[in-house]
């Protein structure tokens, strides 16, 4: 679940909800509101007991109203897809392995809702689960720090820090254990503005 939450944070690159807080409103005004966003990522995870961080890289496609396709290219090819109803991984033979199905597991529906809030950039949904502190940076830059409100989330995450301008450029996830994951996003593009037939099929 921590691995999944780490990558769906890219959904915050497409804020859509109205924010009452002036700091969140500032971030909302600065971030691009796009239906489809594509880009590349580098992820580094520092784990206690390991001298060097675990590093992976790949590409992603975010469809704000549909979900995220997260494709890891190195060190090992893999793909995870988040849709409105479920989270699944794509096997080498093209088959799907469901990791979380909110429609069949009502107890996990709250987790799905949080995932969707992250994917859709739903600030109201996030505000219900996180204390948010926003800071304006020079130019169009900004920082956003999210601290879990619930004890359940706090058991997994200590803090989530985001930084960017028109897009989210960096996300840092600090786990309660002290392990930390840093995601750097690059080559961000709003075109093609529509999903391909294959991409749409993956998000069905």
Secondary structure, DSSP 8 states (H G I E B T S, - for coil): -HHHHHHHGGGGGS--S---SHHHHHHHHHS---SEEEEEEEEEEE-TT-SS-EEEEEEEEEETTTEEEEEEEESS-EEEEE-SSEEEEE-TTS-EEEEEETTT-GGGHHHHHHHHHHHHT-HHHHHTTEEEEEEE-STT-EEEEEEE-SHHHHTTEEEEEEEESSSEEEEEEEETTS-EEEEEEEEEE--S-S--HHHHHHT-
